[in-house]
Amino acid sequence: MNKFELLDYHQENRLASICLNRPKRRNALNGQLLNELKAAISRAESAADVNVVLLKSKGEAFCADPDPTYLRQLQAASLDEKLAEASNLAQVYLKIYRSGKIFLAQVEGDAIGNGLGLLCVCDFVFAVPEAKFGFPEVKMGFVPATAIPFIQRRLAELPARALLLSGNTISTQEAHRLHLVHEVIPSSDISQQVGTFAHELCTQNAPAAMQLVKKMLADLQELPLEHAVKFAAKMNAYSRQTEDFQRGVKALLDEEEIQW
């Protein structure tokens, strides 16, 4: 069982909660927090009784880079060490993006740099009106390279270029307009509303069906149309072989309400 120092992990009622707990550094990702986040995601993924994973944080920021101490360490690192760190971050993004679990983000503060990268791979993002979002890396001579494949999938090319090349921050309202944020919720209500939504996903939706939908959304973009249609047909047939499908059909035919 993993022991975490920079995040809190809690699991109950098919919901795993991962809370970044580095508030004095605005929950910026450093090597240790990145490793702990990767381990926490793996724990949630391997838990058969978890359907939904909630990412949130303590303090005034959701996750806002940069961390000056971590930057100094990376500056002194070798090329191989820099590549290992970048690969580790990319693996975290990819694990969330391709996970069979549904990932929610509860954003109660700024999501800057890697923090916004995390949001780009979550399935649902809920944010308070006061939060700010952005990739300021170009203003500091950096490139948000590991996040670019996912921001490209999340946004149309024009707003993606504007966000990445300007380095400017945007408001929650603008992030909502661009579909980086699904819903804007006042800070007094966000915990309750996100909790209710997570509970509904766990109890009203078949976990196997959600997992297959996520796989198709991730894979279909890379296929030519004819191959995509064949793949979709195979996934349709496969889904009808799952236990969840059998339960769902039985409940429908018996006119019974199903609880997942």
N, C-alpha and C positions, 0 to 999 in steps of 0.2 A: 504494500500500500504506500503510495507516494505521500511524502510530507511536504507541505508547501509553506514558504515563508513570505512570498510576495503576492500571493493570491489566496482566496478562500474558496473551497469547494464544498458544495452541499448537494445532496441528492435525496429527493423525496417525491412520491406520487408521480413517478415517470418523468420528472423534471430534474435536470442537473443544472445547478447554478455555479457559474465561474465568475468570481468577483475580483477584479484587479485591485490590489491593496498596496499601492505604492504612492499614496496621495502627496507626499512631500516632493516627489519628482513628477507630479501630474500624471502618474501611472504610465510614464514613458517606458517603452520596452528596452530593457538591457539584456545581456546574455542570460542572466539567471531567470528573469521573468519570462523571457522567451522560451527557455527550456521548461519552466514550470507550466506555462500555458500549453505547450505541446503535450506534456504529460497529462494535464487535466483533460484536454480534448480526447486523448487516447483512452483515458479512464471512462469518460462518458460514452465514447463510441463502443467500448467493449461491454458496457452494461446492458444486458438484455432487457432490463426493466426501465430503460430511459428512452423516451421518444423525442424529447425536446431539450435543447441546451440553451440556457440564457447567459449571455455575456453582459456584465455590468461592471461598475467600479465604485470605489470609495473616494471621497474628496470632490474637489471642484471641477476636475477634468475627467473625461472618459478615458482618453489615452492621447497625450499630446507630446510629441517629440519636438525638439531633440533633448536628450539628456547629456549635458556637457561632460560629465565624468566618463560616460560610455563612449562619447565621441573621441575623447583623448585616447582611450584604450584602442579604439579602432584605427585611429590615426597612426599609432605606433605598431599596429599589427602587420604581419606579412600579407602578401597577396593571397596566399593559400588560406590564411586565417580569415581574411575579409570574405573570401569566397565561401568558406564554411558558415560564417555568420549569415551571409545573404541567403545561402541555400536553406538554412534553418528557418529563416523567416518565410521564405517561399513555400516551404513544406507546411508551415502552419496555415498559411492562406489556402493552400491546396487541400489540406485535410478538412478544413471547414467547408470549402466549396464543394468537395466531392463526398462529404459525409452523408451517410444514410439518415442521420438525425437532422431535425429541423433546428436551425440556429436563429435565435432572436437576439437583438442588441437593444439594451435599455440605456440610452445615452442621456446623461444628466449633466454633461459638461462638454468641453471642446474635444473634438476628434480631429487631430492634426497629424499629418504624416502617416506613420504606421497605424495610428488609431483610425484614420479614415480608410486605410487599406483593409483593416479588419471589417469595417462596415460593408465594404464592397463585396465581401464573400459571405455575408450573412443573408438569410432568407427573408427576414423581416427586421426593419429598423424603426424604433420608436424614439423620439427625441423631444427634449424640452425646448421651448421657444428661444431660450437664451444661449443655446449652444452655437459654436462656430465650427466650420469644417474647411479643410484645405490641405493642399500639398505645397508647402512653402519651400521645398527642397531647392528649386532652381534659384531662389534668392540667396542661398548659402553655398551654391556651387555643387549641390548634390543632384542626384537623379532618383526619383521614387520608382526605380526600375521594377522591383518585385511586385508592386501594386498595379503597374500599367496593364498587364494582361487581363486583370480583373476589372479595372475601371473601364477598359475598352468594351468589355462585355456588358457592363452595367449601364453605360451611357452611350448616346449617339456620338459620332466622331467630333462634331463641332463643340459641344459642351465639354467633352473630355479634353480636347486640345486647350480650350480656354482655361480650364481648371489646372491642368498640369503645367502649361507654359507661362501663365501669369504668376503663379505662386500665391495668388490672393486668397484670402479666406472668404467664405460665403456664410450667410445666415441660415438658420434652420428652415426658414420659409423658402429660401432659394434652393436649398438642398431637397426640400419636399417637392418643389416644382420640377426639379431635374430627376426625381425618383431615386435619389440617394437615401431619402427618408420616406418611409411609408405613411407615418402618421405623426403629427405634432400634438403633444399632450402636456398640459401644465404639470409642473413639478409636484404639485400637491396630489395629483391623480395618477402619475405615471406608473408607480409600483403596482397599484391595484389593477389598473387596466391591462398592463402587460401580464400580470399574474393570471387574470381572467382569460386573456387570449391564449396563454400557454396551456391553461387547463382545458380550454375548448379544443385545442389541437390534440391534446392527449386523449380526450374522451370521445370526441366526435369524428375523428379521422383515423382511418386504418393506417398503422405505421408502415406496413409493407407497401401500400399504395403510395404514400408520401415518399418513401425511399426510391421507388421506381420512377416517380415523376422527376425527382431531383437528378437521378442518373440520366434520364432522357434529356433534360434541359442542359446538362453539362456536355453530353456527348453529341447531340444532334447538330450543334453549331459547326462541328468539324467535318461533317459528312456532306457530300454532294446530294442533291435532292432525291435521286433514285435510291441511293443507299440509305438515306434517312427514312424514306417511306418503308423500305424493307425492314430496317431496324425497328421502326415504330410498330410494324405488324408483329414482329417477333416478341417485342415487349408486351404488346396487347395480349398475345396468346399466353406468354409466360405469367402475366399477372393473374390470369384466370385459373392458374394452377395453384395459386397460393392459398394458404389456410384462411387468410383474411378475406379473400374473395368468396370462399365457400361460406364463411360465417355471414358475410354481408348479404349474399344472395338468399341464404336461408331466412335471415331476419326480414328481408324484403318480401319474400313469398309468404312468410307466416304473419306478415303485417305486425312485426314486433319492432320495438325500438332497440337499437344495438348500442351497447356501451363498450368502447374499445379499452 
